[in-house]
Amino acid sequence: MKSSREIASTYRSIAKTKCSLSAGSAFLSAIYAGGFIALGAFGSQIVSCSIQDPGAARLAGALVFPVGLTMVLTVGTELFTGNNLMILPLLEHEISPKDVLKNWGIVYLGNLVGSLIIALLVVYSHLPSLFHGALAQTMITASLAKTSLSFSEALLRGILCNMLVCLAVWCAFSAQEQAGKVISLYLPTMLFVLCGFEHSIANMYFIPAGILTASAQGSAAGIALSDVLIRNLLPVTIGNLIGGAFIIGAGFFLLFGSHERS
């Protein structure tokens, strides 16, 4: 198993590779990553929708959701929340602020496209009708709950979420074999879902999927675009940045950066 200082060194090299991608390659890679996260999110809804006890339902969903991040890291696609760790090589002066902001912007938009594609495919293949409509109700309820948060609630849950997501990525880099990588990333990812924290990219699937499901049923979810942006995606994205880039990325730079090598 790699030490944290070895992981920091590895990630510096990975970040350089990410920054060397063309805009088109980064965007396409991000579309796949957004789709992978959305598939994991949809799977978590399928397994939880028919469980009556809310605690057991959340646990069941949390056990399935990490499949998405597993696919992202195994394939090597670009995920905005994981890429928040790029702050560490930025502070090491291995990459430039322009490189980081360019990557984050392109990847965020690509993740959005990938998430929306899966939401559209899921809804218009009539999968929400499974389990006598229980899945559809779960999808609609999820979108309503996420857009009913206050700005501060969404922000703080976003911070907590991406602390765990970036820890999952970090832990995965500690392992040499694929099985070890999967186990390492699985537990922190499961924990953030179990705790009800907010992940901006997953929400790019959860919220549109609920809105589209309601529309396909001939009803309105009662969610305005301003609710999606102001009550969820904006504060959650800011929170994800704080948790991933500053608390984990910058914090680990202080702990494990090259300036700390003995």
Secondary structure, 3 states (H helix, E strand, C coil): CCCHHHHHHHHHHHHHHHHHCCHHHHHHHHHHHHHHHHHHHHHHHHHHCCCCCHHHHHHHHHHHCHHHHHHHHHHCCCCHHHHHHHHHHHHCCCCCHHHHHHHHHHHHHHHHHHHHHHHHHHHHCCHHHHHHHHHHHHHHHHHHHHCCCCHHHHHHHHHHHHHHHHHHHHHHHHCCCHHHHHHHHHHHHHHHHHCCCCCHHHHHHHHHHHHHHHHHCCCCCCCCHHHHHHHHHHHHHHHHHHHHHHHHHHHHHHHHCHHHCC
